[in-house]
């Protein structure tokens, strides 16, 4: 196993994780900002108010994007298995 292979696998792993997590974290960030703005405007200082909308939106985004996420992970797995077979030759 060469250094190039390890760097390639690490790079692909980080990119795949970033592609999967970015929509989830982005939606949680946007909901958190909107709830924070709502709390600032209405002077409601309830700490637990931010958790329920974040959980609901992240769950909804996850449900909507599961086919895309699974396709991305399957492509990553096929790429890694292909690289492993080429490494063995």
PyMOL Python script that loads the backbone (N, CA, C, O; Angstrom):
from pymol import cmd

cmd.read_pdbstr("""\
ATOM      1  N   UNK A   1       0.864  -1.167   0.000  1.00  0.00           N
ATOM      2  CA  UNK A   1       0.000   0.000   0.000  1.00  0.00           C
ATOM      3  C   UNK A   1       0.911   1.232   0.000  1.00  0.00           C
ATOM      4  O   UNK A   1       1.810   1.367   0.830  1.00  0.00           O
ATOM      5  N   UNK A   2       0.652   2.105  -0.941  1.00  0.00           N
ATOM      6  CA  UNK A   2       1.496   3.279  -1.072  1.00  0.00           C
ATOM      7  C   UNK A   2       0.873   4.484  -0.370  1.00  0.00           C
ATOM      8  O   UNK A   2      -0.283   4.458   0.053  1.00  0.00           O
ATOM      9  N   UNK A   3       1.662   5.513  -0.264  1.00  0.00           N
ATOM     10  CA  UNK A   3       1.186   6.754   0.347  1.00  0.00           C
ATOM     11  C   UNK A   3       0.113   7.406  -0.517  1.00  0.00           C
ATOM     12  O   UNK A   3      -0.824   8.013   0.001  1.00  0.00           O
ATOM     13  N   UNK A   4       0.250   7.280  -1.836  1.00  0.00           N
ATOM     14  CA  UNK A   4      -0.752   7.849  -2.744  1.00  0.00           C
ATOM     15  C   UNK A   4      -2.125   7.227  -2.529  1.00  0.00           C
ATOM     16  O   UNK A   4      -3.142   7.920  -2.566  1.00  0.00           O
ATOM     17  N   UNK A   5      -2.148   5.915  -2.302  1.00  0.00           N
ATOM     18  CA  UNK A   5      -3.415   5.230  -2.067  1.00  0.00           C
ATOM     19  C   UNK A   5      -4.066   5.717  -0.774  1.00  0.00           C
ATOM     20  O   UNK A   5      -5.272   5.960  -0.738  1.00  0.00           O
ATOM     21  N   UNK A   6      -3.282   5.856   0.271  1.00  0.00           N
ATOM     22  CA  UNK A   6      -3.813   6.314   1.563  1.00  0.00           C
ATOM     23  C   UNK A   6      -4.347   7.744   1.438  1.00  0.00           C
ATOM     24  O   UNK A   6      -5.409   8.064   1.971  1.00  0.00           O
ATOM     25  N   UNK A   7      -3.613   8.591   0.740  1.00  0.00           N
ATOM     26  CA  UNK A   7      -4.069   9.973   0.541  1.00  0.00           C
ATOM     27  C   UNK A   7      -5.345   9.994  -0.285  1.00  0.00           C
ATOM     28  O   UNK A   7      -6.263  10.757   0.013  1.00  0.00           O
ATOM     29  N   UNK A   8      -5.413   9.160  -1.325  1.00  0.00           N
ATOM     30  CA  UNK A   8      -6.613   9.099  -2.165  1.00  0.00           C
ATOM     31  C   UNK A   8      -7.825   8.644  -1.367  1.00  0.00           C
ATOM     32  O   UNK A   8      -8.891   9.254  -1.449  1.00  0.00           O
ATOM     33  N   UNK A   9      -7.664   7.580  -0.599  1.00  0.00           N
ATOM     34  CA  UNK A   9      -8.780   7.055   0.200  1.00  0.00           C
ATOM     35  C   UNK A   9      -9.207   8.077   1.250  1.00  0.00           C
ATOM     36  O   UNK A   9     -10.402   8.275   1.465  1.00  0.00           O
ATOM     37  N   UNK A  10      -8.259   8.718   1.897  1.00  0.00           N
ATOM     38  CA  UNK A  10      -8.590   9.736   2.903  1.00  0.00           C
ATOM     39  C   UNK A  10      -9.330  10.909   2.268  1.00  0.00           C
ATOM     40  O   UNK A  10     -10.307  11.409   2.826  1.00  0.00           O
ATOM     41  N   UNK A  11      -8.864  11.343   1.108  1.00  0.00           N
ATOM     42  CA  UNK A  11      -9.501  12.461   0.407  1.00  0.00           C
ATOM     43  C   UNK A  11     -10.935  12.109   0.011  1.00  0.00           C
ATOM     44  O   UNK A  11     -11.852  12.905   0.219  1.00  0.00           O
ATOM     45  N   UNK A  12     -11.127  10.921  -0.557  1.00  0.00           N
ATOM     46  CA  UNK A  12     -12.465  10.509  -0.962  1.00  0.00           C
ATOM     47  C   UNK A  12     -13.392  10.327   0.242  1.00  0.00           C
ATOM     48  O   UNK A  12     -14.580  10.639   0.166  1.00  0.00           O
ATOM     49  N   UNK A  13     -12.852   9.826   1.343  1.00  0.00           N
ATOM     50  CA  UNK A  13     -13.658   9.648   2.547  1.00  0.00           C
ATOM     51  C   UNK A  13     -14.125  10.988   3.094  1.00  0.00           C
ATOM     52  O   UNK A  13     -15.294  11.148   3.444  1.00  0.00           O
ATOM     53  N   UNK A  14     -13.222  11.941   3.168  1.00  0.00           N
ATOM     54  CA  UNK A  14     -13.590  13.261   3.683  1.00  0.00           C
ATOM     55  C   UNK A  14     -14.585  13.974   2.758  1.00  0.00           C
ATOM     56  O   UNK A  14     -15.516  14.623   3.234  1.00  0.00           O
ATOM     57  N   UNK A  15     -14.393  13.856   1.456  1.00  0.00           N
ATOM     58  CA  UNK A  15     -15.332  14.480   0.519  1.00  0.00           C
ATOM     59  C   UNK A  15     -16.716  13.850   0.622  1.00  0.00           C
ATOM     60  O   UNK A  15     -17.724  14.556   0.610  1.00  0.00           O
ATOM     61  N   UNK A  16     -16.767  12.530   0.722  1.00  0.00           N
ATOM     62  CA  UNK A  16     -18.058  11.854   0.841  1.00  0.00           C
ATOM     63  C   UNK A  16     -18.761  12.266   2.130  1.00  0.00           C
ATOM     64  O   UNK A  16     -19.960  12.542   2.121  1.00  0.00           O
ATOM     65  N   UNK A  17     -18.030  12.310   3.227  1.00  0.00           N
ATOM     66  CA  UNK A  17     -18.618  12.733   4.503  1.00  0.00           C
ATOM     67  C   UNK A  17     -19.099  14.177   4.431  1.00  0.00           C
ATOM     68  O   UNK A  17     -20.158  14.508   4.964  1.00  0.00           O
ATOM     69  N   UNK A  18     -18.333  15.027   3.781  1.00  0.00           N
ATOM     70  CA  UNK A  18     -18.725  16.430   3.642  1.00  0.00           C
ATOM     71  C   UNK A  18     -19.990  16.570   2.808  1.00  0.00           C
ATOM     72  O   UNK A  18     -20.887  17.335   3.163  1.00  0.00           O
ATOM     73  N   UNK A  19     -20.067  15.834   1.696  1.00  0.00           N
ATOM     74  CA  UNK A  19     -21.256  15.896   0.848  1.00  0.00           C
ATOM     75  C   UNK A  19     -22.501  15.411   1.577  1.00  0.00           C
ATOM     76  O   UNK A  19     -23.593  15.939   1.370  1.00  0.00           O
ATOM     77  N   UNK A  20     -22.335  14.406   2.430  1.00  0.00           N
ATOM     78  CA  UNK A  20     -23.497  13.874   3.154  1.00  0.00           C
ATOM     79  C   UNK A  20     -23.910  14.803   4.293  1.00  0.00           C
ATOM     80  O   UNK A  20     -25.102  15.018   4.514  1.00  0.00           O
ATOM     81  N   UNK A  21     -22.947  15.349   5.010  1.00  0.00           N
ATOM     82  CA  UNK A  21     -23.270  16.140   6.200  1.00  0.00           C
ATOM     83  C   UNK A  21     -23.632  17.592   5.906  1.00  0.00           C
ATOM     84  O   UNK A  21     -24.343  18.220   6.690  1.00  0.00           O
ATOM     85  N   UNK A  22     -23.153  18.132   4.793  1.00  0.00           N
ATOM     86  CA  UNK A  22     -23.381  19.552   4.516  1.00  0.00           C
ATOM     87  C   UNK A  22     -24.871  19.930   4.437  1.00  0.00           C
ATOM     88  O   UNK A  22     -25.253  20.939   5.029  1.00  0.00           O
ATOM     89  N   UNK A  23     -25.724  19.177   3.741  1.00  0.00           N
ATOM     90  CA  UNK A  23     -27.144  19.554   3.745  1.00  0.00           C
ATOM     91  C   UNK A  23     -27.790  19.474   5.127  1.00  0.00           C
ATOM     92  O   UNK A  23     -28.638  20.298   5.471  1.00  0.00           O
ATOM     93  N   UNK A  24     -27.387  18.478   5.914  1.00  0.00           N
ATOM     94  CA  UNK A  24     -27.968  18.328   7.253  1.00  0.00           C
ATOM     95  C   UNK A  24     -27.531  19.463   8.173  1.00  0.00           C
ATOM     96  O   UNK A  24     -28.352  20.066   8.863  1.00  0.00           O
ATOM     97  N   UNK A  25     -26.231  19.745   8.175  1.00  0.00           N
ATOM     98  CA  UNK A  25     -25.732  20.816   9.034  1.00  0.00           C
ATOM     99  C   UNK A  25     -26.190  22.186   8.550  1.00  0.00           C
ATOM    100  O   UNK A  25     -26.464  23.072   9.359  1.00  0.00           O
ATOM    101  N   UNK A  26     -26.275  22.363   7.236  1.00  0.00           N
ATOM    102  CA  UNK A  26     -26.754  23.641   6.694  1.00  0.00           C
ATOM    103  C   UNK A  26     -28.198  23.912   7.057  1.00  0.00           C
ATOM    104  O   UNK A  26     -28.547  25.037   7.415  1.00  0.00           O
ATOM    105  N   UNK A  27     -29.049  22.891   6.968  1.00  0.00           N
ATOM    106  CA  UNK A  27     -30.445  23.087   7.334  1.00  0.00           C
ATOM    107  C   UNK A  27     -30.586  23.363   8.829  1.00  0.00           C
ATOM    108  O   UNK A  27     -31.400  24.195   9.228  1.00  0.00           O
ATOM    109  N   UNK A  28     -29.798  22.671   9.664  1.00  0.00           N
ATOM    110  CA  UNK A  28     -29.835  22.932  11.107  1.00  0.00           C
ATOM    111  C   UNK A  28     -29.363  24.347  11.405  1.00  0.00           C
ATOM    112  O   UNK A  28     -29.913  25.011  12.283  1.00  0.00           O
ATOM    113  N   UNK A  29     -28.357  24.813  10.689  1.00  0.00           N
ATOM    114  CA  UNK A  29     -27.864  26.173  10.886  1.00  0.00           C
ATOM    115  C   UNK A  29     -28.917  27.209  10.506  1.00  0.00           C
ATOM    116  O   UNK A  29     -29.137  28.169  11.244  1.00  0.00           O
ATOM    117  N   UNK A  30     -29.567  27.018   9.362  1.00  0.00           N
ATOM    118  CA  UNK A  30     -30.593  27.968   8.934  1.00  0.00           C
ATOM    119  C   UNK A  30     -31.781  28.002   9.895  1.00  0.00           C
ATOM    120  O   UNK A  30     -32.299  29.074  10.211  1.00  0.00           O
ATOM    121  N   UNK A  31     -32.206  26.841  10.351  1.00  0.00           N
ATOM    122  CA  UNK A  31     -33.318  26.800  11.311  1.00  0.00           C
ATOM    123  C   UNK A  31     -32.900  27.436  12.626  1.00  0.00           C
ATOM    124  O   UNK A  31     -33.687  28.157  13.239  1.00  0.00           O
ATOM    125  N   UNK A  32     -31.686  27.183  13.064  1.00  0.00           N
ATOM    126  CA  UNK A  32     -31.203  27.793  14.295  1.00  0.00           C
ATOM    127  C   UNK A  32     -31.155  29.315  14.197  1.00  0.00           C
ATOM    128  O   UNK A  32     -31.503  30.016  15.148  1.00  0.00           O
ATOM    129  N   UNK A  33     -30.721  29.822  13.039  1.00  0.00           N
ATOM    130  CA  UNK A  33     -30.706  31.278  12.849  1.00  0.00           C
ATOM    131  C   UNK A  33     -32.111  31.865  12.834  1.00  0.00           C
ATOM    132  O   UNK A  33     -32.353  32.925  13.413  1.00  0.00           O
ATOM    133  N   UNK A  34     -33.035  31.178  12.173  1.00  0.00           N
ATOM    134  CA  UNK A  34     -34.413  31.684  12.134  1.00  0.00           C
ATOM    135  C   UNK A  34     -35.065  31.663  13.509  1.00  0.00           C
ATOM    136  O   UNK A  34     -35.759  32.609  13.881  1.00  0.00           O
ATOM    137  N   UNK A  35     -34.848  30.591  14.268  1.00  0.00           N
ATOM    138  CA  UNK A  35     -35.413  30.510  15.614  1.00  0.00           C
ATOM    139  C   UNK A  35     -34.756  31.549  16.519  1.00  0.00           C
ATOM    140  O   UNK A  35     -35.427  32.175  17.339  1.00  0.00           O
ATOM    141  N   UNK A  36     -33.452  31.730  16.370  1.00  0.00           N
ATOM    142  CA  UNK A  36     -32.765  32.756  17.157  1.00  0.00           C
ATOM    143  C   UNK A  36     -33.271  34.150  16.844  1.00  0.00           C
ATOM    144  O   UNK A  36     -33.432  34.971  17.747  1.00  0.00           O
ATOM    145  N   UNK A  37     -33.523  34.424  15.566  1.00  0.00           N
ATOM    146  CA  UNK A  37     -34.087  35.717  15.182  1.00  0.00           C
ATOM    147  C   UNK A  37     -35.494  35.887  15.744  1.00  0.00           C
ATOM    148  O   UNK A  37     -35.854  36.960  16.228  1.00  0.00           O
ATOM    149  N   UNK A  38     -36.288  34.813  15.676  1.00  0.00           N
ATOM    150  CA  UNK A  38     -37.632  34.856  16.248  1.00  0.00           C
ATOM    151  C   UNK A  38     -37.580  35.109  17.751  1.00  0.00           C
ATOM    152  O   UNK A  38     -38.380  35.878  18.283  1.00  0.00           O
ATOM    153  N   UNK A  39     -36.641  34.463  18.432  1.00  0.00           N
ATOM    154  CA  UNK A  39     -36.519  34.666  19.873  1.00  0.00           C
ATOM    155  C   UNK A  39     -36.055  36.082  20.193  1.00  0.00           C
ATOM    156  O   UNK A  39     -36.484  36.663  21.190  1.00  0.00           O
ATOM    157  N   UNK A  40     -35.199  36.631  19.375  1.00  0.00           N
ATOM    158  CA  UNK A  40     -34.734  37.998  19.628  1.00  0.00           C
ATOM    159  C   UNK A  40     -35.843  39.009  19.402  1.00  0.00           C
ATOM    160  O   UNK A  40     -35.957  39.985  20.144  1.00  0.00           O
ATOM    161  N   UNK A  41     -36.661  38.781  18.381  1.00  0.00           N
ATOM    162  CA  UNK A  41     -37.747  39.719  18.077  1.00  0.00           C
ATOM    163  C   UNK A  41     -38.846  39.645  19.130  1.00  0.00           C
ATOM    164  O   UNK A  41     -39.391  40.672  19.534  1.00  0.00           O
ATOM    165  N   UNK A  42     -39.174  38.437  19.575  1.00  0.00           N
ATOM    166  CA  UNK A  42     -40.286  38.289  20.519  1.00  0.00           C
ATOM    167  C   UNK A  42     -39.846  38.279  21.975  1.00  0.00           C
ATOM    168  O   UNK A  42     -40.693  38.211  22.866  1.00  0.00           O
ATOM    169  N   UNK A  43     -38.556  38.343  22.239  1.00  0.00           N
ATOM    170  CA  UNK A  43     -37.994  38.317  23.596  1.00  0.00           C
ATOM    171  C   UNK A  43     -38.344  37.043  24.354  1.00  0.00           C
ATOM    172  O   UNK A  43     -38.419  37.051  25.582  1.00  0.00           O
ATOM    173  N   UNK A  44     -38.557  35.956  23.632  1.00  0.00           N
ATOM    174  CA  UNK A  44     -38.752  34.649  24.262  1.00  0.00           C
ATOM    175  C   UNK A  44     -37.381  34.035  24.472  1.00  0.00           C
ATOM    176  O   UNK A  44     -36.638  33.845  23.509  1.00  0.00           O
ATOM    177  N   UNK A  45     -37.036  33.725  25.697  1.00  0.00           N
ATOM    178  CA  UNK A  45     -35.712  33.201  26.001  1.00  0.00           C
ATOM    179  C   UNK A  45     -35.770  31.740  26.443  1.00  0.00           C
ATOM    180  O   UNK A  45     -35.128  31.358  27.421  1.00  0.00           O
ATOM    181  N   UNK A  46     -36.528  30.939  25.732  1.00  0.00           N
ATOM    182  CA  UNK A  46     -36.639  29.517  26.037  1.00  0.00           C
ATOM    183  C   UNK A  46     -35.526  28.762  25.327  1.00  0.00           C
ATOM    184  O   UNK A  46     -35.449  28.784  24.098  1.00  0.00           O
ATOM    185  N   UNK A  47     -34.672  28.101  26.080  1.00  0.00           N
ATOM    186  CA  UNK A  47     -33.511  27.432  25.505  1.00  0.00           C
ATOM    187  C   UNK A  47     -33.927  26.213  24.677  1.00  0.00           C
ATOM    188  O   UNK A  47     -33.333  25.935  23.634  1.00  0.00           O
ATOM    189  N   UNK A  48     -34.934  25.497  25.136  1.00  0.00           N
ATOM    190  CA  UNK A  48     -35.333  24.270  24.447  1.00  0.00           C
ATOM    191  C   UNK A  48     -36.117  24.530  23.168  1.00  0.00           C
ATOM    192  O   UNK A  48     -36.398  23.592  22.423  1.00  0.00           O
ATOM    193  N   UNK A  49     -36.473  25.765  22.901  1.00  0.00           N
ATOM    194  CA  UNK A  49     -37.252  26.089  21.704  1.00  0.00           C
ATOM    195  C   UNK A  49     -36.474  25.802  20.422  1.00  0.00           C
ATOM    196  O   UNK A  49     -37.087  25.536  19.388  1.00  0.00           O
ATOM    197  N   UNK A  50     -35.170  25.848  20.460  1.00  0.00           N
ATOM    198  CA  UNK A  50     -34.391  25.642  19.242  1.00  0.00           C
ATOM    199  C   UNK A  50     -34.248  24.163  18.877  1.00  0.00           C
ATOM    200  O   UNK A  50     -34.041  23.847  17.705  1.00  0.00           O
ATOM    201  N   UNK A  51     -34.353  23.257  19.837  1.00  0.00           N
ATOM    202  CA  UNK A  51     -34.076  21.856  19.561  1.00  0.00           C
ATOM    203  C   UNK A  51     -35.147  21.177  18.725  1.00  0.00           C
ATOM    204  O   UNK A  51     -34.815  20.441  17.796  1.00  0.00           O
ATOM    205  N   UNK A  52     -36.412  21.397  19.024  1.00  0.00           N
ATOM    206  CA  UNK A  52     -37.497  20.710  18.320  1.00  0.00           C
ATOM    207  C   UNK A  52     -37.521  21.067  16.838  1.00  0.00           C
ATOM    208  O   UNK A  52     -37.593  20.154  16.015  1.00  0.00           O
ATOM    209  N   UNK A  53     -37.464  22.349  16.445  1.00  0.00           N
ATOM    210  CA  UNK A  53     -37.441  22.642  15.006  1.00  0.00           C
ATOM    211  C   UNK A  53     -36.197  22.095  14.303  1.00  0.00           C
ATOM    212  O   UNK A  53     -36.283  21.634  13.165  1.00  0.00           O
ATOM    213  N   UNK A  54     -35.047  22.144  14.969  1.00  0.00           N
ATOM    214  CA  UNK A  54     -33.829  21.608  14.355  1.00  0.00           C
ATOM    215  C   UNK A  54     -33.953  20.110  14.118  1.00  0.00           C
ATOM    216  O   UNK A  54     -33.617  19.624  13.038  1.00  0.00           O
ATOM    217  N   UNK A  55     -34.428  19.381  15.105  1.00  0.00           N
ATOM    218  CA  UNK A  55     -34.580  17.935  14.958  1.00  0.00           C
ATOM    219  C   UNK A  55     -35.578  17.618  13.856  1.00  0.00           C
ATOM    220  O   UNK A  55     -35.350  16.710  13.057  1.00  0.00           O
ATOM    221  N   UNK A  56     -36.681  18.357  13.806  1.00  0.00           N
ATOM    222  CA  UNK A  56     -37.701  18.104  12.790  1.00  0.00           C
ATOM    223  C   UNK A  56     -37.169  18.383  11.381  1.00  0.00           C
ATOM    224  O   UNK A  56     -37.379  17.580  10.472  1.00  0.00           O
ATOM    225  N   UNK A  57     -36.494  19.496  11.200  1.00  0.00           N
ATOM    226  CA  UNK A  57     -35.983  19.851   9.871  1.00  0.00           C
ATOM    227  C   UNK A  57     -34.870  18.909   9.442  1.00  0.00           C
ATOM    228  O   UNK A  57     -34.848  18.477   8.289  1.00  0.00           O
ATOM    229  N   UNK A  58     -33.953  18.581  10.330  1.00  0.00           N
ATOM    230  CA  UNK A  58     -32.873  17.651   9.981  1.00  0.00           C
ATOM    231  C   UNK A  58     -33.458  16.273   9.641  1.00  0.00           C
ATOM    232  O   UNK A  58     -32.992  15.625   8.704  1.00  0.00           O
ATOM    233  N   UNK A  59     -34.450  15.829  10.374  1.00  0.00           N
ATOM    234  CA  UNK A  59     -35.113  14.559  10.054  1.00  0.00           C
ATOM    235  C   UNK A  59     -35.805  14.604   8.705  1.00  0.00           C
ATOM    236  O   UNK A  59     -35.739  13.639   7.944  1.00  0.00           O
ATOM    237  N   UNK A  60     -36.468  15.711   8.399  1.00  0.00           N
ATOM    238  CA  UNK A  60     -37.151  15.853   7.112  1.00  0.00           C
ATOM    239  C   UNK A  60     -36.152  15.895   5.959  1.00  0.00           C
ATOM    240  O   UNK A  60     -36.352  15.245   4.934  1.00  0.00           O
ATOM    241  N   UNK A  61     -35.081  16.658   6.130  1.00  0.00           N
ATOM    242  CA  UNK A  61     -34.047  16.731   5.087  1.00  0.00           C
ATOM    243  C   UNK A  61     -33.410  15.357   4.893  1.00  0.00           C
ATOM    244  O   UNK A  61     -33.125  14.957   3.764  1.00  0.00           O
ATOM    245  N   UNK A  62     -33.188  14.643   5.980  1.00  0.00           N
ATOM    246  CA  UNK A  62     -32.606  13.313   5.876  1.00  0.00           C
ATOM    247  C   UNK A  62     -33.537  12.366   5.126  1.00  0.00           C
ATOM    248  O   UNK A  62     -33.089  11.595   4.277  1.00  0.00           O
ATOM    249  N   UNK A  63     -34.820  12.423   5.435  1.00  0.00           N
ATOM    250  CA  UNK A  63     -35.782  11.573   4.731  1.00  0.00           C
ATOM    251  C   UNK A  63     -35.836  11.897   3.246  1.00  0.00           C
ATOM    252  O   UNK A  63     -35.928  10.996   2.412  1.00  0.00           O
ATOM    253  N   UNK A  64     -35.778  13.174   2.918  1.00  0.00           N
ATOM    254  CA  UNK A  64     -35.843  13.569   1.514  1.00  0.00           C
ATOM    255  C   UNK A  64     -34.567  13.211   0.745  1.00  0.00           C
ATOM    256  O   UNK A  64     -34.625  12.913  -0.448  1.00  0.00           O
ATOM    257  N   UNK A  65     -33.422  13.239   1.420  1.00  0.00           N
ATOM    258  CA  UNK A  65     -32.149  13.035   0.739  1.00  0.00           C
ATOM    259  C   UNK A  65     -31.560  11.635   0.910  1.00  0.00           C
ATOM    260  O   UNK A  65     -30.443  11.385   0.457  1.00  0.00           O
ATOM    261  N   UNK A  66     -32.280  10.724   1.550  1.00  0.00           N
ATOM    262  CA  UNK A  66     -31.742   9.378   1.759  1.00  0.00           C
ATOM    263  C   UNK A  66     -31.397   8.678   0.440  1.00  0.00           C
ATOM    264  O   UNK A  66     -30.345   8.041   0.375  1.00  0.00           O
ATOM    265  N   UNK A  67     -32.213   8.757  -0.606  1.00  0.00           N
ATOM    266  CA  UNK A  67     -31.796   8.093  -1.855  1.00  0.00           C
ATOM    267  C   UNK A  67     -30.480   8.653  -2.406  1.00  0.00           C
ATOM    268  O   UNK A  67     -29.625   7.893  -2.861  1.00  0.00           O
ATOM    269  N   UNK A  68     -30.322   9.955  -2.366  1.00  0.00           N
ATOM    270  CA  UNK A  68     -29.082  10.578  -2.845  1.00  0.00           C
ATOM    271  C   UNK A  68     -27.903  10.190  -1.964  1.00  0.00           C
ATOM    272  O   UNK A  68     -26.819   9.901  -2.470  1.00  0.00           O
ATOM    273  N   UNK A  69     -28.107  10.182  -0.652  1.00  0.00           N
ATOM    274  CA  UNK A  69     -27.026   9.815   0.266  1.00  0.00           C
ATOM    275  C   UNK A  69     -26.602   8.363   0.067  1.00  0.00           C
ATOM    276  O   UNK A  69     -25.409   8.060   0.054  1.00  0.00           O
ATOM    277  N   UNK A  70     -27.575   7.466  -0.088  1.00  0.00           N
ATOM    278  CA  UNK A  70     -27.241   6.057  -0.306  1.00  0.00           C
ATOM    279  C   UNK A  70     -26.514   5.864  -1.626  1.00  0.00           C
ATOM    280  O   UNK A  70     -25.592   5.053  -1.715  1.00  0.00           O
ATOM    281  N   UNK A  71     -26.924   6.604  -2.656  1.00  0.00           N
ATOM    282  CA  UNK A  71     -26.243   6.525  -3.943  1.00  0.00           C
ATOM    283  C   UNK A  71     -24.800   7.000  -3.810  1.00  0.00           C
ATOM    284  O   UNK A  71     -23.891   6.407  -4.391  1.00  0.00           O
ATOM    285  N   UNK A  72     -24.594   8.057  -3.053  1.00  0.00           N
ATOM    286  CA  UNK A  72     -23.246   8.588  -2.831  1.00  0.00           C
ATOM    287  C   UNK A  72     -22.376   7.590  -2.073  1.00  0.00           C
ATOM    288  O   UNK A  72     -21.215   7.385  -2.427  1.00  0.00           O
ATOM    289  N   UNK A  73     -22.920   6.978  -1.049  1.00  0.00           N
ATOM    290  CA  UNK A  73     -22.161   5.997  -0.264  1.00  0.00           C
ATOM    291  C   UNK A  73     -21.879   4.739  -1.090  1.00  0.00           C
ATOM    292  O   UNK A  73     -20.792   4.168  -1.002  1.00  0.00           O
ATOM    293  N   UNK A  74     -22.848   4.312  -1.885  1.00  0.00           N
ATOM    294  CA  UNK A  74     -22.626   3.142  -2.742  1.00  0.00           C
ATOM    295  C   UNK A  74     -21.536   3.424  -3.777  1.00  0.00           C
ATOM    296  O   UNK A  74     -20.689   2.569  -4.035  1.00  0.00           O
ATOM    297  N   UNK A  75     -21.556   4.615  -4.365  1.00  0.00           N
ATOM    298  CA  UNK A  75     -20.509   4.982  -5.308  1.00  0.00           C
ATOM    299  C   UNK A  75     -19.142   5.021  -4.648  1.00  0.00           C
ATOM    300  O   UNK A  75     -18.147   4.598  -5.237  1.00  0.00           O
ATOM    301  N   UNK A  76     -19.097   5.529  -3.426  1.00  0.00           N
ATOM    302  CA  UNK A  76     -17.842   5.553  -2.667  1.00  0.00           C
ATOM    303  C   UNK A  76     -17.341   4.135  -2.404  1.00  0.00           C
ATOM    304  O   UNK A  76     -16.157   3.847  -2.579  1.00  0.00           O
ATOM    305  N   UNK A  77     -18.251   3.249  -1.980  1.00  0.00           N
ATOM    306  CA  UNK A  77     -17.855   1.869  -1.706  1.00  0.00           C
ATOM    307  C   UNK A  77     -17.354   1.171  -2.965  1.00  0.00           C
ATOM    308  O   UNK A  77     -16.349   0.461  -2.923  1.00  0.00           O
ATOM    309  N   UNK A  78     -18.044   1.367  -4.080  1.00  0.00           N
ATOM    310  CA  UNK A  78     -17.598   0.757  -5.330  1.00  0.00           C
ATOM    311  C   UNK A  78     -16.229   1.286  -5.743  1.00  0.00           C
ATOM    312  O   UNK A  78     -15.389   0.527  -6.225  1.00  0.00           O
ATOM    313  N   UNK A  79     -16.002   2.574  -5.557  1.00  0.00           N
ATOM    314  CA  UNK A  79     -14.712   3.166  -5.880  1.00  0.00           C
ATOM    315  C   UNK A  79     -13.602   2.580  -5.019  1.00  0.00           C
ATOM    316  O   UNK A  79     -12.525   2.258  -5.521  1.00  0.00           O
ATOM    317  N   UNK A  80     -13.862   2.443  -3.726  1.00  0.00           N
ATOM    318  CA  UNK A  80     -12.856   1.890  -2.812  1.00  0.00           C
ATOM    319  C   UNK A  80     -12.580   0.427  -3.140  1.00  0.00           C
ATOM    320  O   UNK A  80     -11.422   0.010  -3.165  1.00  0.00           O
ATOM    321  N   UNK A  81     -13.632  -0.363  -3.393  1.00  0.00           N
ATOM    322  CA  UNK A  81     -13.418  -1.776  -3.730  1.00  0.00           C
ATOM    323  C   UNK A  81     -12.664  -1.920  -5.050  1.00  0.00           C
ATOM    324  O   UNK A  81     -11.836  -2.817  -5.200  1.00  0.00           O
ATOM    325  N   UNK A  82     -12.953  -1.033  -6.008  1.00  0.00           N
ATOM    326  CA  UNK A  82     -12.237  -1.047  -7.270  1.00  0.00           C
ATOM    327  C   UNK A  82     -10.758  -0.714  -7.054  1.00  0.00           C
ATOM    328  O   UNK A  82      -9.882  -1.334  -7.657  1.00  0.00           O
ATOM    329  N   UNK A  83     -10.493   0.258  -6.200  1.00  0.00           N
ATOM    330  CA  UNK A  83      -9.109   0.620  -5.911  1.00  0.00           C
ATOM    331  C   UNK A  83      -8.378  -0.515  -5.183  1.00  0.00           C
ATOM    332  O   UNK A  83      -7.189  -0.734  -5.416  1.00  0.00           O
ATOM    333  N   UNK A  84      -9.072  -1.227  -4.315  1.00  0.00           N
ATOM    334  CA  UNK A  84      -8.445  -2.336  -3.595  1.00  0.00           C
ATOM    335  C   UNK A  84      -8.089  -3.461  -4.565  1.00  0.00           C
ATOM    336  O   UNK A  84      -7.013  -4.049  -4.462  1.00  0.00           O
ATOM    337  N   UNK A  85      -8.994  -3.766  -5.515  1.00  0.00           N
ATOM    338  CA  UNK A  85      -8.676  -4.813  -6.485  1.00  0.00           C
ATOM    339  C   UNK A  85      -7.525  -4.418  -7.390  1.00  0.00           C
ATOM    340  O   UNK A  85      -6.714  -5.262  -7.772  1.00  0.00           O
ATOM    341  N   UNK A  86      -7.447  -3.131  -7.740  1.00  0.00           N
ATOM    342  CA  UNK A  86      -6.325  -2.681  -8.567  1.00  0.00           C
ATOM    343  C   UNK A  86      -5.024  -2.667  -7.776  1.00  0.00           C
ATOM    344  O   UNK A  86      -3.948  -2.836  -8.349  1.00  0.00           O
ATOM    345  N   UNK A  87      -5.114  -2.470  -6.481  1.00  0.00           N
ATOM    346  CA  UNK A  87      -3.927  -2.486  -5.629  1.00  0.00           C
ATOM    347  C   UNK A  87      -3.337  -3.886  -5.532  1.00  0.00           C
ATOM    348  O   UNK A  87      -2.123  -4.055  -5.415  1.00  0.00           O
ATOM    349  N   UNK A  88      -4.210  -4.887  -5.582  1.00  0.00           N
ATOM    350  CA  UNK A  88      -3.765  -6.272  -5.470  1.00  0.00           C
ATOM    351  C   UNK A  88      -3.113  -6.812  -6.725  1.00  0.00           C
ATOM    352  O   UNK A  88      -2.451  -7.848  -6.677  1.00  0.00           O
ATOM    353  N   UNK A  89      -3.285  -6.133  -7.849  1.00  0.00           N
ATOM    354  CA  UNK A  89      -2.719  -6.642  -9.115  1.00  0.00           C
ATOM    355  C   UNK A  89      -1.250  -6.369  -9.223  1.00  0.00           C
ATOM    356  O   UNK A  89      -0.625  -6.731 -10.220  1.00  0.00           O
TER     357      UNK A  89
END
""", "prot")
cmd.dss("prot")
cmd.show_as("cartoon", "prot")
cmd.util.cbc("prot")
cmd.orient("prot")
